[in-house]
Amino acid sequence: MSDRIKYSSGVIWEDIVGYSRAVKIKDRILISGTTSIVEGKIVGENDPYIQTKTIIDKLEVVLLLAGSKLEDVVRLRVYVT
């Protein structure tokens, strides 16, 4: 049995480019690039607070699915333009 569990975000790009929202390998959860796009639209355009809140909400959902929570995050890499 594999120790790798994939969590999909459901967007078409996952199959096209080959990534998952998150991958759990043993006791680690690795989350890929996450944006404030919901149902094809940018949430909080020109509002960094709303965009950040939306992203954190999305991260929390996948962490909970994987059996973790925001308080368990030990590293975060942010790219801001």
Helices and strands as residue ranges (DSSP letters): E 4-7, H 13-13, I 14-18, E 22-25, E 28-31, E 37-38, E 41-42, H 48-65, G 70-72
